[in-house]
């Protein structure tokens, strides 16, 4: 799957723990991006992009056909459950409608106050909610003002993500622009809507060429079930550190060491260790030990009786505390594992997702600084 270039910018800064809220500006309504054979607009690109890693993805539209909608009934049902749980815990009696944008924002905030379910929301035409030239900002029922959302601990200390979309930065109140990471669609280097129309006409005139598409391969048989492995897997050999360099450790120097550790750990661990991110946890520990002498090369990683990650050995408590205290590490690990394709071996190593590898390397360099 080839995603628009601007989604990489969003992914990089989110996984780098630089932002949890983004402002996407430009021709947001043009159906100019080709995803799964469909021409779709920016909000729908984000829906498909983020639904790969999040059980709840919603789109709140202002203007024509306003309201909060979800790509599947499962997303909507889970969202309603989160809102109900938040209201029950807070003791508030708020009757909020998903069809009215401000009230829908209140429902989104209630869902964001919960934990355990990763969420992402797109707010389209946010300029109609906080237009640049209007001084008064309508309050959101049951929630802080929208300008506080991007840096609020409720959002920053979670795996949740928020994307506002507007035609330009000039259309939105400056307070929101300053609080968000801004992504300009016009500078993404991708064809404009007019250019895409011209390309479509050219394709229609010329017609398809080349050999017919190959027949779809028959689905392979599902892999046999693997029994949980309660005993930790012995750690692979520690990767060799790079040659000593003057100055602080850079993330670029971390990449080859981490890559070597990831390949070794992914090969050593069975596939049923991946949902708990065990191979990546082990690779991070080995890399930090190789570069920072943390004493973690003797740790062993596996699953406990409930299929959660289990770490044993001297320094295990310290490592677990570090991992649990860094949301970006966990998120980057999940993205790297989800991007893995096919089988691999030492002779044919896995193709690691560059963005996730870069994000992990940056977090390691920061921890070792």
N, C-alpha and C positions, 0 to 999 in steps of 0.2 A: 504494500500500500504506500503510495507516494502522497504525502500531505503537503499543503501549501507551506511555503518557506516561513511565513509569519508564525505558524504554529510552533516551529522550532524555537523561535525567540521566546514565545510564551513558556514553552517547556523548560528552556534553559534557565530562565530567571526564576521560575517557580521551584525547580529542583535545586537551584543554587541558593534557595532560601532568601532570595532578594525581594520577593513580592508574593502575596496571596491574592491581590486584587489588581486587575489590569483594565486599562481603558483602550479599546480598539477603535481607531478612528479612520474614516475614509468612506469609500463606496460600499457601505455595509449591506445594502439591500440588493446589490447586483448579484445575479446568479452566475458568478464568473469562475467558480472553483469546481473542478471535476473530481468527484469522489465516488467510487464504486459505480462509475458510469453515469452519474447524475450531476447536472449543473445546479449547484446550491449556493445559498448566500452565506455570509460569514457566521451567523449564529448557528446555522445548521451544520457547517463545517465543525464548529466547536462541539456541538451535540455528539456527532459521530466520533470525534477525536477523543473526547473526555469520557464517553460512555464505555470505552474499553477498560477503564480502571475505576469507574465509580458506579455504585448501585443506584445513585440518585442524581439525575441530570435534568434541570428544568430551564425553561426559557420564559422570561417575563417580557411581554411586548407592551410598549406604550403606543399611543396613536391609534391607527386603524386596527380593529380587532384586538383590543387590549386584553391582557390577562395572563395568568401563569399556566403554562402547558408543559406536558412531559412526553417524551418519545414513546414510552410504553406505559401500560397500565401498572406494571410492577413498580416502575419509578414513582408514579403518582401515589400508589398505595403505601409504599414505604415512606414517602414524604409525609403523607397525612398521619401516619403512625408516629413519626418523629415529632411533628407539631403537637399532636395530642399528648405525647409523653412530656414534652417541654412545658406545656400549659398545666398539666397535672402536677409536675414537680414544683412549678413556681406558684401554684395556687391562683393564677390569674384566670379571669373569666372573660376572654376576648373572643368575640364572634367576628372573625375576619373572613372576607371573601377573596378567593383566588382570581376573581374576575375584575376586581378594582385594583389598579396598580399599586397604590399606596398600602392598601390592606394586604395585598399579596406580598409586598416587601416585608410587612410585619410577620407574615407566616414564614417567609424565607428566614428571617432572623431567628424566629423561634426554633426552626429546624437546625440552624447553625449552632445553637447553644447546646445541642446534644452531642454525644460522642459515640464512637463505635461504627459509624456508617460514613464513608467518604462521600462528599457531595460537591456538586459544581452547579453554578447558576449563571445564566446570561441575562443581562438586563438590556434590552434593545431600545434604542432611542432614549437613552438616559437624559439627553438634552431637553426632552419634554417634561421631565420630572424636576430637573435643576437647570433651567435655561440660564445662559450666561448673563442676560440683561435683567433678570428678575432678582430683586433683593431678597424677597421673602421666600423661604423654603418651607414647604408644608411638612409638618411632623409625620413620622411613621409610627403608627400605633403599635405599642408594645416593643419598641426598638429605639436605639440611639439614632441621632441624625446620620444621614447617609455619608456625610463627609468623614465621620469617625470610623466607618466600617473598615476601610482598607488597612488601618493600623491597629484595630481593636484586638486585644488578646484573644477574644473569642474566635476570631478568624486566623490570626497569625500563629496561634498555638494549636492549630489543627491541621488536618490534611485536606481541608476544604478549600475551594477556589471560587473566585467571583470575577466575572468579566462584564464590564460595562461597554456598550457599543454606541457610538455617536458619529454623525457625519464629519465632525472636525473638532479639534480642541477648542476652537473659538466659540463653538455652540454651547459649551458646558461651563458651569461655574468653575473658576480657577481653583477653588479649594479641592474639588474632586480630581482635577488634573494633577495637582501637586501631590495628592495622597496616593495615586495609582502609578503603576508602571505603564507608560504609554507605548502602544504599538501602532505605527502608522502604516496602513495598508498600501499607501501610495509609494512607499520606499521599499517594498518587499521585493521589487525586481520582477514581479509577475505580470503577465499581460493584462491590459485593461479590458473592460467590458466591450468596448468598440473593437479592440484587436481580436478578442475572442469571436465576435460576430463575423469579422472578416475571415478568420481561420475556419469557422464553421461553413461559410459559403464556399471557401476553397475546397474543403473536404467533400461537400455535396457535389461540386462541379467535377472533381477528379474521380471520386468514387473510391471504394476500397481497393487496395492492391496487396500483392504478396500472397503467400500461401494461405490456405484456409486455416483457422485456428485449430490446434490439436484437440482431439477429443479429450474431454475431462477424464482424468485418471480415476479409476475405480477407488472408492474409499477404502483405505486400509483397515484391516481388522483392528478393533480397539485393543490397546495393550493389556496384557494380563494384569489383574490387580496385584498390587505389591503390599505385602503385610507391613504394618508400621515397624519401624526399626527403633526400638527403645534404646539400644546401645549406641552411644556416639561413635561417629566414624573417626578413625585416627587422622590427625591433620596431615596434609601433604607437606613436603619440605618447604621451608621458608624461601620466598623468592630472593634472588640476589639484589641487594640495593644498588642504585646507580653510583657512578663515581662521585666522590665528594666534590661539592662545588661551593664557591664563595657565596655568601649571602644566604638569606632565608630559603627554605624549601619551597619550590614552586609546584603548582598542580601539574604542570607539564612533566616534571621529573617523577611525579607519582604514577602517571599513566602506565608506563611499561612495567613497573613493579606490580601494580594492581592487576594489570591484564594477565600477567603470568600467574598470579595467585588465583584469579578467577577461573582461568582455564583448568588449572589443577583441581580446584575445589568442585567445579561443575562436573568434571569427569569422575572424581572420587565419590560423589554423593548420588544416590538414586533420585529419580525424578520426584518421588513423593516427599522429598525434603524441600523442594522448591517453594510450595505454597507458604511455608513458614520462613522463607528467605534464608535458610540455613547455609547454603553454599556461599552466598554473598557475605553473610556475617563472618564466616570463616576467612574468606579472602581479605576482608577489611582488617580483621585482626592480624593476619599474617603480614599484610602490607605495613600496617602501623608498627608492628614489631620490627620488621626489616628496616624501616626508615627512622624509627624513633626509640628502639630498644625498650618496648613496653613490657616485655616478659610474657608475651601471649603466644609464642610459637608452640608451647606445649598444651594449649587448650584443645579440647575435643568437642565437636559439635554434632548434634543429632536431634532426635525428637523424643519428647516425653510420652507418657501414656495417653495424653490427650492431643497428640500431634502438634504440640507447640515446640518452639525451638528450645533445646536444652544445651547448656554450655557447662562443661566440667573442667576443673583444673585450676592451678594457682592463677589468680587474677580474673577469674570468671565473673565475680561480682562487679569488679571495676568495669569490665567490658560491657556487661549487660546494662549497667547504669549509663554508660556512654551511649550505647545504641538506643535505648529507650528515651534518652534525653534529646535525641536529634531526629526530628521528624523528617528532615530532608534526606538523611541517610536511608531511612526506611522507604521513603517514596521512590528514591532513585533505584534502590534495590528491586522494588516491585516492577518498575518500568523495564529494567534490564532483563529480568526473568521473563516478563510477558513478551518481550521482543525476540526471545530465542526461537530458532526455527530448526527443525530436523534433528537428526542424530549427529554426534560428533565424537571425536577421539583426540588423543594426543597428536596423532599424525594429521588429522583434519579438525583443527580446533574450531570452537563455535565462533560465529560472527557476532561480536558484542555490539550492542547499541551505543553509538558514539556519544550521544547526548547524555545517556545515563552514566557511561564510563567517565565522561568529563565531570558530571555533577558529583559522583562519588570521589573522584580525585581531588576536586576542590574542597570537599568537606574534610577529607583526610589531611590535606595540606593545612587547612585552618586549624584542625584539632592538634596538629603537631607543631604549629607555629609557636 
